[in-house]
Amino acid sequence: MIDLQRIREDSQEVVRRYKVRNFDAADLVARIQEVDATRRRVQKMLDGTLAESNALARKIGELFKSGKGQEAGLLKEGSAKLKKQAKEFQETLDSASGELNELMTRLPMLPHPSVPAGDTEAANEIIREGGAMPELSSGAMPHWDLAKKYDIIDFEAGTRVAGAGFPVYKGKGARLQRALIDFFLDEATKAGYTEYQPPLLANEDSAFGTGNLPDKDGQMYQVPSDNLYLIPTSEVPLTNMFRDTILNEKDLPVKCTAYSVCFRREAGSYGKDVRGLNRLHQFDKVEIVQVVHPGKSYEVLDEMVKYVAELLQKLELPYRITRLCGGDLGFASALTYDMEVYSAAQGRWLEVSSISNFETFQAQRMKLRFRSSEGKNQLVHTLNGSALALPRIVAALLENNQAKDGIHIPEVLQQYAGFEAIG
């Protein structure tokens, strides 16, 4: 959630900034102001009534002690009225506080000033491109045909087992998956990230804390009998490990990495975007998460973008970095950079990573703070990024490196895979 103080101080600026997201917040912000004013007014009345009631109770006690029981008895009726009034104020306060909290959860994160306006990915800004574009011979195949030709991914078997979007990797296809996971984890460790192996299930509080609930309720697989969710990314458990925690400033930044299987319903996906490995319901990913001092988060964001770009360079993949426009921005993100690789046989760019700064959005929900050197508790900033998601990386590696004698494996992966080519 955003800080309520921002709305109190300049509601018009808040509404204006939300327009960058194509989100009309005027009515919602107005209602928040109204409920907040009611809550603060009732809180003041409750405090006054409780103070008066406590003072009267002390006076009654003193009268009883001094043997003036009759006078004390006369005051008891007034005390009972004050207690009844306090109870009514408390009920009104609880109702207003509940509504205010519900209204605040509807607000996405305020976009960073650098976020471009726009409502489709066409408005995203291309920041930089890198790597050499492959030159494929005529007759080059998309990855789903290459997978069948070399018997490394069985899409039909996965469909029989679980349905579309659950491929089965086999032989060198499975070993390539394992090679990428090990490579990504080793690189993250070298960069100072601590490796974790988190749960693949998360409770409702965890999903709410990272902003997946209620925004992405329809995209998450749920285990209703236990009220648990299959994680859409290891960002959820990694960040929530620090929920309701006060860190020391000297311990920042906290850098975490994890490999996990990820689960996403991807409701509404259709057409060419879902062919082969382009969009799956279950996939492997290595994630990086940082919990940082608020004054350093955008410097860290730039470092994380550079780090992911270096991974793509080592894999010898052509890539580009885009800054997402407001309409393409995630609910919890203040600023997001997407990393895309070029899939030569498909002739299109595929997103393989999103690196986001959530500022205090997640920290506010999770009550994740740090104690400064002056002893003051402050909200941290949280960031995360895919480093990397495997399916589209595999798709690009297969397509871009195909040749007449097989599919060549980038040198950096050969020691992990144990082979130089597929074919």
LOTI-635443 format. One record per residue (C-alpha): residue in one letter; y, x, z negated. Coordinates in Angstrom, 3 decimals. Example, Ala and Ser with C-alpha at 12.3 -4.5 7.8 and 13.67 -1.06 7.14 Angstrom:
residuo: a	v: -4.500	u: 12.300	w: -7.800
residuo: s	v: -1.060	u: 13.670	w: -7.140
This chain:
residuo: m	v: 0.000	u: 0.000	w: 0.000
residuo: i	v: 3.568	u: 1.102	w: 0.531
residuo: d	v: 5.847	u: 1.657	w: -2.443
residuo: l	v: 7.453	u: -1.625	w: -3.561
residuo: q	v: 10.604	u: 0.324	w: -4.426
residuo: r	v: 11.198	u: 0.895	w: -0.685
residuo: i	v: 11.458	u: -2.848	w: -0.150
residuo: r	v: 13.740	u: -3.264	w: -3.155
residuo: e	v: 16.090	u: -0.524	w: -1.978
residuo: d	v: 16.335	u: -1.321	w: 1.750
residuo: s	v: 14.272	u: -4.243	w: 3.006
residuo: q	v: 16.091	u: -4.328	w: 6.357
residuo: e	v: 15.124	u: -0.724	w: 7.100
residuo: v	v: 11.520	u: -1.476	w: 6.166
residuo: v	v: 11.426	u: -4.437	w: 8.564
residuo: r	v: 13.058	u: -2.343	w: 11.299
residuo: r	v: 10.508	u: 0.452	w: 10.963
residuo: y	v: 7.615	u: -1.975	w: 11.097
residuo: k	v: 8.858	u: -3.138	w: 14.490
residuo: v	v: 7.769	u: 0.266	w: 15.821
residuo: r	v: 4.249	u: -0.937	w: 15.054
residuo: n	v: 4.959	u: -4.249	w: 16.817
residuo: f	v: 4.531	u: -5.790	w: 13.383
residuo: d	v: 7.017	u: -8.505	w: 12.452
residuo: a	v: 7.302	u: -8.106	w: 8.684
residuo: a	v: 10.480	u: -10.141	w: 8.131
residuo: d	v: 8.878	u: -13.249	w: 6.603
residuo: l	v: 6.335	u: -11.247	w: 4.614
residuo: v	v: 8.970	u: -8.895	w: 3.197
residuo: a	v: 11.212	u: -11.855	w: 2.326
residuo: r	v: 8.361	u: -13.512	w: 0.425
residuo: i	v: 7.576	u: -10.236	w: -1.358
residuo: q	v: 11.202	u: -9.991	w: -2.478
residuo: e	v: 11.136	u: -13.583	w: -3.716
residuo: v	v: 7.899	u: -13.170	w: -5.684
residuo: d	v: 8.976	u: -9.790	w: -7.030
residuo: a	v: 12.255	u: -11.289	w: -8.275
residuo: t	v: 10.328	u: -14.107	w: -9.963
residuo: r	v: 7.897	u: -11.674	w: -11.539
residuo: r	v: 10.671	u: -9.454	w: -12.892
residuo: r	v: 12.633	u: -12.439	w: -14.211
residuo: v	v: 9.599	u: -13.924	w: -15.956
residuo: q	v: 8.663	u: -10.496	w: -17.334
residuo: k	v: 12.117	u: -10.247	w: -18.891
residuo: m	v: 11.800	u: -13.728	w: -20.368
residuo: l	v: 8.331	u: -12.936	w: -21.709
residuo: d	v: 9.530	u: -9.695	w: -23.282
residuo: g	v: 12.404	u: -11.545	w: -24.942
residuo: t	v: 10.141	u: -14.312	w: -26.217
residuo: l	v: 7.593	u: -11.827	w: -27.583
residuo: a	v: 10.342	u: -9.848	w: -29.303
residuo: e	v: 11.711	u: -13.044	w: -30.861
residuo: s	v: 8.213	u: -14.139	w: -31.889
residuo: n	v: 7.450	u: -10.756	w: -33.480
residuo: a	v: 10.758	u: -10.784	w: -35.365
residuo: l	v: 10.061	u: -14.299	w: -36.619
residuo: a	v: 6.554	u: -13.315	w: -37.681
residuo: r	v: 7.943	u: -10.422	w: -39.715
residuo: k	v: 10.479	u: -12.742	w: -41.343
residuo: i	v: 7.757	u: -15.258	w: -42.225
residuo: g	v: 5.706	u: -12.480	w: -43.755
residuo: e	v: 8.611	u: -11.278	w: -45.828
residuo: l	v: 9.284	u: -14.828	w: -47.078
residuo: f	v: 5.677	u: -15.260	w: -48.132
residuo: k	v: 5.761	u: -11.911	w: -49.945
residuo: s	v: 8.897	u: -12.937	w: -51.822
residuo: g	v: 7.342	u: -16.222	w: -52.894
residuo: k	v: 9.377	u: -18.395	w: -50.531
residuo: g	v: 6.391	u: -20.191	w: -49.032
residuo: q	v: 8.239	u: -23.409	w: -48.298
residuo: e	v: 10.896	u: -21.628	w: -46.226
residuo: a	v: 8.169	u: -19.667	w: -44.452
residuo: g	v: 6.329	u: -22.867	w: -43.644
residuo: l	v: 9.413	u: -24.333	w: -42.001
residuo: l	v: 9.636	u: -21.319	w: -39.696
residuo: k	v: 5.974	u: -21.544	w: -38.645
residuo: e	v: 6.695	u: -24.452	w: -36.307
residuo: g	v: 9.241	u: -22.331	w: -34.452
residuo: s	v: 6.723	u: -19.489	w: -34.291
residuo: a	v: 4.098	u: -21.771	w: -32.739
residuo: k	v: 6.590	u: -22.905	w: -30.065
residuo: l	v: 7.418	u: -19.302	w: -29.203
residuo: k	v: 3.726	u: -18.424	w: -28.880
residuo: k	v: 3.152	u: -21.414	w: -26.594
residuo: q	v: 6.152	u: -20.417	w: -24.498
residuo: a	v: 4.935	u: -16.823	w: -24.303
residuo: k	v: 1.541	u: -18.026	w: -23.105
residuo: e	v: 3.165	u: -20.093	w: -20.343
residuo: f	v: 5.315	u: -17.140	w: -19.297
residuo: q	v: 2.231	u: -14.898	w: -19.215
residuo: e	v: 0.363	u: -17.348	w: -16.967
residuo: t	v: 3.335	u: -17.529	w: -14.605
residuo: l	v: 3.605	u: -13.730	w: -14.660
residuo: d	v: -0.097	u: -13.279	w: -13.897
residuo: s	v: 0.139	u: -15.708	w: -10.992
residuo: a	v: 3.215	u: -13.969	w: -9.548
residuo: s	v: 1.661	u: -10.515	w: -9.999
residuo: g	v: -1.530	u: -11.637	w: -8.247
residuo: e	v: 0.388	u: -13.091	w: -5.320
residuo: l	v: 2.606	u: -10.016	w: -5.079
residuo: n	v: -0.403	u: -7.712	w: -4.966
residuo: e	v: -2.050	u: -9.846	w: -2.272
residuo: l	v: 1.145	u: -9.869	w: -0.183
residuo: m	v: 1.556	u: -6.103	w: -0.490
residuo: t	v: -1.988	u: -5.478	w: 0.799
residuo: r	v: -1.000	u: -7.161	w: 4.069
residuo: l	v: 1.578	u: -4.495	w: 4.824
residuo: p	v: 0.408	u: -1.497	w: 6.865
residuo: m	v: 1.774	u: 1.981	w: 6.245
residuo: l	v: 5.349	u: 2.558	w: 7.375
residuo: p	v: 5.296	u: 4.709	w: 10.523
residuo: h	v: 6.763	u: 8.200	w: 10.464
residuo: p	v: 10.132	u: 8.482	w: 12.296
residuo: s	v: 8.459	u: 10.521	w: 15.061
residuo: v	v: 6.048	u: 7.698	w: 15.990
residuo: p	v: 6.954	u: 6.378	w: 19.446
residuo: a	v: 7.366	u: 2.644	w: 20.010
residuo: g	v: 4.801	u: 0.882	w: 22.172
residuo: d	v: 1.870	u: -1.487	w: 21.957
residuo: t	v: -0.820	u: 0.159	w: 24.116
residuo: e	v: -2.322	u: 3.617	w: 24.486
residuo: a	v: -0.201	u: 4.053	w: 27.607
residuo: a	v: 2.769	u: 4.593	w: 25.256
residuo: n	v: 1.059	u: 7.476	w: 23.436
residuo: e	v: 2.822	u: 10.807	w: 23.913
residuo: i	v: 0.878	u: 13.742	w: 25.355
residuo: i	v: 1.853	u: 16.712	w: 23.207
residuo: r	v: -0.237	u: 19.489	w: 24.695
residuo: e	v: -3.168	u: 20.177	w: 27.007
residuo: g	v: -5.561	u: 23.098	w: 26.904
residuo: g	v: -8.723	u: 24.467	w: 28.478
residuo: a	v: -9.818	u: 24.768	w: 32.075
residuo: m	v: -10.852	u: 21.649	w: 33.976
residuo: p	v: -14.441	u: 21.944	w: 35.287
residuo: e	v: -15.178	u: 21.878	w: 38.989
residuo: l	v: -18.342	u: 19.910	w: 39.600
residuo: s	v: -20.345	u: 19.871	w: 42.795
residuo: s	v: -20.917	u: 16.667	w: 44.713
residuo: g	v: -23.608	u: 14.503	w: 43.199
residuo: a	v: -22.604	u: 15.308	w: 39.629
residuo: m	v: -24.073	u: 12.810	w: 37.154
residuo: p	v: -22.602	u: 10.995	w: 34.160
residuo: h	v: -24.207	u: 11.917	w: 30.865
residuo: w	v: -26.440	u: 8.832	w: 30.643
residuo: d	v: -28.159	u: 9.852	w: 33.900
residuo: l	v: -28.371	u: 13.500	w: 32.790
residuo: a	v: -29.924	u: 12.363	w: 29.502
residuo: k	v: -32.639	u: 10.511	w: 31.397
residuo: k	v: -33.195	u: 13.304	w: 33.933
residuo: y	v: -33.744	u: 15.939	w: 31.235
residuo: d	v: -35.367	u: 13.542	w: 28.734
residuo: i	v: -33.006	u: 14.402	w: 25.863
residuo: i	v: -31.622	u: 10.961	w: 24.884
residuo: d	v: -33.618	u: 7.730	w: 25.018
residuo: f	v: -31.224	u: 4.786	w: 25.090
residuo: e	v: -33.986	u: 2.240	w: 25.773
residuo: a	v: -36.050	u: 3.303	w: 22.746
residuo: g	v: -32.994	u: 2.970	w: 20.515
residuo: t	v: -32.364	u: -0.518	w: 21.863
residuo: r	v: -35.957	u: -1.527	w: 21.061
residuo: v	v: -35.644	u: -0.184	w: 17.527
residuo: a	v: -32.184	u: -1.444	w: 16.553
residuo: g	v: -30.256	u: -2.744	w: 19.567
residuo: a	v: -27.636	u: -1.367	w: 21.931
residuo: g	v: -25.470	u: 1.403	w: 20.522
residuo: f	v: -28.275	u: 3.152	w: 18.602
residuo: p	v: -29.582	u: 5.975	w: 20.841
residuo: v	v: -32.602	u: 8.146	w: 20.079
residuo: y	v: -32.054	u: 11.894	w: 20.564
residuo: k	v: -35.141	u: 13.928	w: 21.360
residuo: g	v: -36.168	u: 17.515	w: 22.098
residuo: k	v: -33.203	u: 19.648	w: 23.087
residuo: g	v: -30.943	u: 16.617	w: 22.698
residuo: a	v: -31.778	u: 16.403	w: 18.996
residuo: r	v: -31.443	u: 20.178	w: 18.600
residuo: l	v: -28.032	u: 20.081	w: 20.287
residuo: q	v: -26.935	u: 17.467	w: 17.751
residuo: r	v: -28.100	u: 19.642	w: 14.865
residuo: a	v: -26.439	u: 22.706	w: 16.419
residuo: l	v: -23.075	u: 20.935	w: 16.643
residuo: i	v: -23.301	u: 19.679	w: 13.050
residuo: d	v: -24.098	u: 23.169	w: 11.720
residuo: f	v: -21.371	u: 24.750	w: 13.840
residuo: f	v: -18.719	u: 22.272	w: 12.674
residuo: l	v: -19.695	u: 22.635	w: 9.010
residuo: d	v: -19.725	u: 26.434	w: 9.195
residuo: e	v: -16.287	u: 26.460	w: 10.816
residuo: a	v: -14.905	u: 24.094	w: 8.180
residuo: t	v: -16.287	u: 26.256	w: 5.388
residuo: k	v: -14.677	u: 29.340	w: 6.936
residuo: a	v: -11.368	u: 27.414	w: 6.975
residuo: g	v: -11.542	u: 26.859	w: 3.221
residuo: y	v: -13.062	u: 23.382	w: 3.058
residuo: t	v: -15.677	u: 22.689	w: 0.376
residuo: e	v: -18.775	u: 21.020	w: 1.796
residuo: y	v: -20.038	u: 17.797	w: 0.235
residuo: q	v: -22.978	u: 15.511	w: 0.927
residuo: p	v: -21.589	u: 12.066	w: -0.005
residuo: p	v: -23.283	u: 8.643	w: -0.209
residuo: l	v: -23.620	u: 6.684	w: 3.012
residuo: l	v: -22.800	u: 3.475	w: 1.139
residuo: a	v: -19.494	u: 2.597	w: -0.514
residuo: n	v: -18.415	u: -0.187	w: -2.839
residuo: e	v: -15.583	u: -2.620	w: -2.210
residuo: d	v: -13.068	u: -0.634	w: -4.274
residuo: s	v: -13.734	u: 2.465	w: -2.180
residuo: a	v: -13.335	u: 0.598	w: 1.109
residuo: f	v: -10.090	u: -0.932	w: -0.178
residuo: g	v: -8.822	u: 2.428	w: -1.415
residuo: t	v: -8.892	u: 4.071	w: 2.010
residuo: g	v: -7.470	u: 0.993	w: 3.752
residuo: n	v: -10.684	u: -0.168	w: 5.462
residuo: l	v: -10.519	u: -3.424	w: 3.519
residuo: p	v: -9.266	u: -5.958	w: 4.187
residuo: d	v: -8.010	u: -4.584	w: 7.523
residuo: k	v: -11.370	u: -3.608	w: 9.066
residuo: d	v: -13.682	u: -6.016	w: 7.299
residuo: g	v: -15.148	u: -7.217	w: 10.596
residuo: q	v: -15.880	u: -3.677	w: 11.769
residuo: m	v: -17.956	u: -2.628	w: 8.766
residuo: y	v: -21.665	u: -3.230	w: 8.186
residuo: q	v: -22.216	u: -4.883	w: 4.818
residuo: v	v: -25.137	u: -5.121	w: 2.381
residuo: p	v: -24.251	u: -8.533	w: 0.881
residuo: s	v: -26.861	u: -8.586	w: -1.888
residuo: d	v: -25.355	u: -5.431	w: -3.413
residuo: n	v: -21.759	u: -5.892	w: -2.180
residuo: l	v: -21.857	u: -2.466	w: -0.549
residuo: y	v: -20.704	u: -1.234	w: 2.844
residuo: l	v: -22.209	u: 1.338	w: 5.202
residuo: i	v: -19.503	u: 3.957	w: 5.602
residuo: p	v: -17.588	u: 4.040	w: 8.918
residuo: t	v: -16.712	u: 7.686	w: 8.182
residuo: s	v: -17.221	u: 10.106	w: 5.300
residuo: e	v: -13.459	u: 9.916	w: 4.708
residuo: v	v: -14.240	u: 6.857	w: 2.563
residuo: p	v: -16.478	u: 8.553	w: -0.030
residuo: l	v: -14.725	u: 11.933	w: 0.137
residuo: t	v: -11.285	u: 10.524	w: -0.665
residuo: n	v: -12.564	u: 8.047	w: -3.234
residuo: m	v: -14.234	u: 10.798	w: -5.238
residuo: f	v: -10.732	u: 11.322	w: -6.648
residuo: r	v: -9.873	u: 7.665	w: -7.277
residuo: d	v: -8.225	u: 7.009	w: -10.675
residuo: t	v: -7.717	u: 10.747	w: -11.100
residuo: i	v: -4.765	u: 12.908	w: -12.129
residuo: l	v: -5.023	u: 16.344	w: -10.530
residuo: n	v: -3.099	u: 19.437	w: -11.582
residuo: e	v: -0.475	u: 20.645	w: -9.142
residuo: k	v: -2.026	u: 24.135	w: -9.150
residuo: d	v: -5.295	u: 22.647	w: -7.807
residuo: l	v: -3.622	u: 21.326	w: -4.653
residuo: p	v: -4.521	u: 21.247	w: -1.855
residuo: v	v: -8.024	u: 19.851	w: -2.273
residuo: k	v: -9.967	u: 20.475	w: 0.953
residuo: c	v: -13.248	u: 18.625	w: 1.590
residuo: t	v: -15.671	u: 18.473	w: 4.496
residuo: a	v: -18.872	u: 16.528	w: 5.016
residuo: y	v: -21.398	u: 15.654	w: 7.654
residuo: s	v: -22.512	u: 12.041	w: 7.635
residuo: v	v: -24.005	u: 9.351	w: 9.746
residuo: c	v: -21.285	u: 6.766	w: 10.471
residuo: f	v: -21.721	u: 3.043	w: 11.097
residuo: r	v: -19.302	u: 0.777	w: 12.977
residuo: r	v: -19.882	u: -2.692	w: 14.372
residuo: e	v: -17.304	u: -2.110	w: 17.143
residuo: a	v: -16.920	u: -5.863	w: 17.571
residuo: g	v: -15.317	u: -6.852	w: 20.852
residuo: s	v: -16.196	u: -3.637	w: 22.710
residuo: y	v: -17.377	u: -4.141	w: 26.273
residuo: g	v: -17.492	u: -2.721	w: 29.808
residuo: k	v: -17.417	u: 0.924	w: 30.804
residuo: d	v: -16.156	u: 1.983	w: 27.375
residuo: v	v: -19.581	u: 1.314	w: 25.841
residuo: r	v: -21.766	u: 3.021	w: 28.486
residuo: g	v: -24.043	u: 5.774	w: 27.212
residuo: l	v: -22.526	u: 7.673	w: 24.294
residuo: n	v: -18.995	u: 6.398	w: 24.823
residuo: r	v: -19.104	u: 3.867	w: 21.983
residuo: l	v: -21.909	u: 3.608	w: 19.434
residuo: h	v: -22.703	u: 1.630	w: 16.310
residuo: q	v: -24.315	u: 4.667	w: 14.640
residuo: f	v: -23.195	u: 8.235	w: 15.229
residuo: d	v: -22.911	u: 11.645	w: 13.579
residuo: k	v: -19.635	u: 13.194	w: 12.523
residuo: v	v: -18.208	u: 16.037	w: 10.490
residuo: e	v: -15.037	u: 15.039	w: 8.648
residuo: i	v: -12.264	u: 17.040	w: 7.032
residuo: v	v: -10.108	u: 15.569	w: 4.234
residuo: q	v: -7.179	u: 17.039	w: 2.348
residuo: v	v: -5.386	u: 15.882	w: -0.798
residuo: v	v: -2.027	u: 17.636	w: -0.858
residuo: h	v: 1.408	u: 17.896	w: -2.423
residuo: p	v: 3.699	u: 15.292	w: -0.775
residuo: g	v: 6.200	u: 17.975	w: 0.188
residuo: k	v: 3.608	u: 19.813	w: 2.299
residuo: s	v: 1.654	u: 17.049	w: 4.012
residuo: y	v: 3.235	u: 17.310	w: 7.468
residuo: e	v: 2.816	u: 21.056	w: 7.482
residuo: v	v: -0.851	u: 20.470	w: 6.616
residuo: l	v: -1.140	u: 17.835	w: 9.360
residuo: d	v: -0.001	u: 20.399	w: 11.939
residuo: e	v: -2.523	u: 22.906	w: 10.562
residuo: m	v: -5.351	u: 20.349	w: 10.852
residuo: v	v: -4.415	u: 19.529	w: 14.447
residuo: k	v: -4.421	u: 23.237	w: 15.289
residuo: y	v: -7.802	u: 23.672	w: 13.613
residuo: v	v: -9.455	u: 20.869	w: 15.635
residuo: a	v: -7.906	u: 22.209	w: 18.857
residuo: e	v: -9.479	u: 25.594	w: 18.109
residuo: l	v: -12.887	u: 23.960	w: 17.751
residuo: l	v: -12.512	u: 22.439	w: 21.211
residuo: q	v: -11.430	u: 25.801	w: 22.607
residuo: k	v: -14.554	u: 27.443	w: 21.178
residuo: l	v: -16.654	u: 24.747	w: 22.836
residuo: e	v: -14.864	u: 25.543	w: 26.138
residuo: l	v: -13.848	u: 21.931	w: 26.631
residuo: p	v: -10.626	u: 20.823	w: 28.339
residuo: y	v: -8.607	u: 18.840	w: 25.819
residuo: r	v: -5.291	u: 17.198	w: 25.190
residuo: i	v: -3.392	u: 16.179	w: 22.056
residuo: t	v: -1.590	u: 12.840	w: 21.931
residuo: r	v: 0.736	u: 11.369	w: 19.341
residuo: l	v: -0.142	u: 7.702	w: 18.874
residuo: c	v: 2.478	u: 5.036	w: 19.425
residuo: g	v: 3.176	u: 2.401	w: 16.783
residuo: g	v: 0.936	u: -0.237	w: 18.340
residuo: d	v: -2.033	u: 2.160	w: 18.460
residuo: l	v: -1.550	u: 3.453	w: 14.924
residuo: g	v: -4.189	u: 2.765	w: 12.277
residuo: f	v: -3.338	u: 0.372	w: 9.432
residuo: a	v: -3.127	u: 3.102	w: 6.757
residuo: s	v: -1.619	u: 5.904	w: 8.852
residuo: a	v: 1.985	u: 7.076	w: 8.952
residuo: l	v: 1.334	u: 9.472	w: 11.846
residuo: t	v: -1.807	u: 10.136	w: 13.899
residuo: y	v: -2.685	u: 12.684	w: 16.551
residuo: d	v: -5.661	u: 11.970	w: 18.793
residuo: m	v: -7.696	u: 14.775	w: 20.329
residuo: e	v: -9.275	u: 13.929	w: 23.676
residuo: v	v: -11.675	u: 15.847	w: 25.890
residuo: y	v: -12.039	u: 15.430	w: 29.620
residuo: s	v: -15.345	u: 14.017	w: 30.791
residuo: a	v: -15.618	u: 15.360	w: 34.309
residuo: a	v: -18.367	u: 13.152	w: 35.770
residuo: q	v: -16.715	u: 10.008	w: 34.437
residuo: g	v: -13.271	u: 11.270	w: 35.403
residuo: r	v: -11.689	u: 10.139	w: 32.139
residuo: w	v: -10.402	u: 11.343	w: 28.799
residuo: l	v: -12.508	u: 10.572	w: 25.744
residuo: e	v: -11.149	u: 10.471	w: 22.210
residuo: v	v: -13.151	u: 12.784	w: 19.937
residuo: s	v: -10.903	u: 13.074	w: 16.891
residuo: s	v: -8.027	u: 11.388	w: 15.087
residuo: i	v: -6.044	u: 13.437	w: 12.573
residuo: s	v: -3.866	u: 11.301	w: 10.311
residuo: n	v: -1.374	u: 11.597	w: 7.486
residuo: f	v: -1.562	u: 8.562	w: 5.219
residuo: e	v: 1.246	u: 9.808	w: 2.949
residuo: t	v: 0.929	u: 7.779	w: -0.308
residuo: f	v: -0.779	u: 4.711	w: 1.223
residuo: q	v: -4.299	u: 5.557	w: 0.036
residuo: a	v: -3.104	u: 7.289	w: -3.128
residuo: q	v: -1.204	u: 4.146	w: -4.154
residuo: r	v: -4.323	u: 2.033	w: -3.753
residuo: m	v: -6.584	u: 4.552	w: -5.465
residuo: k	v: -4.161	u: 5.557	w: -8.232
residuo: l	v: -4.646	u: 9.167	w: -7.160
residuo: r	v: -1.913	u: 11.353	w: -8.645
residuo: f	v: -1.093	u: 14.904	w: -9.634
residuo: r	v: 0.733	u: 16.285	w: -12.648
residuo: s	v: 3.633	u: 18.503	w: -11.613
residuo: s	v: 4.607	u: 21.704	w: -13.382
residuo: e	v: 7.319	u: 19.644	w: -15.129
residuo: g	v: 4.640	u: 17.319	w: -16.521
residuo: k	v: 5.518	u: 14.351	w: -14.288
residuo: n	v: 2.769	u: 12.311	w: -12.614
residuo: q	v: 3.300	u: 11.744	w: -8.894
residuo: l	v: 1.291	u: 10.251	w: -6.034
residuo: v	v: -0.384	u: 12.765	w: -3.727
residuo: h	v: -0.539	u: 12.553	w: 0.074
residuo: t	v: -3.952	u: 12.251	w: 1.752
residuo: l	v: -4.970	u: 13.336	w: 5.251
residuo: n	v: -8.170	u: 13.251	w: 7.249
residuo: g	v: -9.527	u: 14.174	w: 10.643
residuo: s	v: -12.721	u: 14.201	w: 12.674
residuo: a	v: -13.899	u: 17.766	w: 13.114
residuo: l	v: -15.679	u: 16.528	w: 15.063
residuo: a	v: -17.377	u: 13.262	w: 16.111
residuo: l	v: -20.483	u: 14.153	w: 18.092
residuo: p	v: -21.221	u: 11.460	w: 20.722
residuo: r	v: -18.334	u: 12.035	w: 23.117
residuo: i	v: -18.441	u: 15.792	w: 22.513
residuo: v	v: -22.075	u: 15.703	w: 23.670
residuo: a	v: -21.128	u: 13.503	w: 26.634
residuo: a	v: -18.452	u: 15.984	w: 27.760
residuo: l	v: -20.681	u: 19.027	w: 27.165
residuo: l	v: -23.478	u: 17.553	w: 29.283
residuo: e	v: -21.230	u: 16.419	w: 32.116
residuo: n	v: -18.876	u: 19.398	w: 32.290
residuo: n	v: -21.600	u: 22.056	w: 32.119
residuo: q	v: -24.114	u: 20.626	w: 34.588
residuo: a	v: -25.264	u: 22.793	w: 37.440
residuo: k	v: -28.126	u: 22.818	w: 39.930
residuo: d	v: -30.332	u: 24.831	w: 37.559
residuo: g	v: -29.621	u: 22.661	w: 34.479
residuo: i	v: -26.989	u: 22.160	w: 31.804
residuo: h	v: -25.472	u: 25.326	w: 30.353
residuo: i	v: -24.721	u: 25.472	w: 26.633
residuo: p	v: -21.425	u: 27.040	w: 25.432
residuo: e	v: -21.985	u: 30.520	w: 24.040
residuo: v	v: -20.753	u: 29.591	w: 20.566
residuo: l	v: -23.555	u: 27.011	w: 20.236
residuo: q	v: -26.440	u: 29.079	w: 21.574
residuo: q	v: -27.219	u: 30.794	w: 18.277
residuo: y	v: -27.316	u: 27.395	w: 16.578
residuo: a	v: -29.321	u: 25.593	w: 19.277
residuo: g	v: -31.760	u: 28.412	w: 19.997
residuo: f	v: -31.448	u: 27.958	w: 23.763
residuo: e	v: -28.918	u: 28.710	w: 26.501
residuo: a	v: -29.548	u: 25.784	w: 28.829
residuo: i	v: -31.163	u: 22.389	w: 29.147
residuo: g	v: -33.382	u: 22.118	w: 32.187
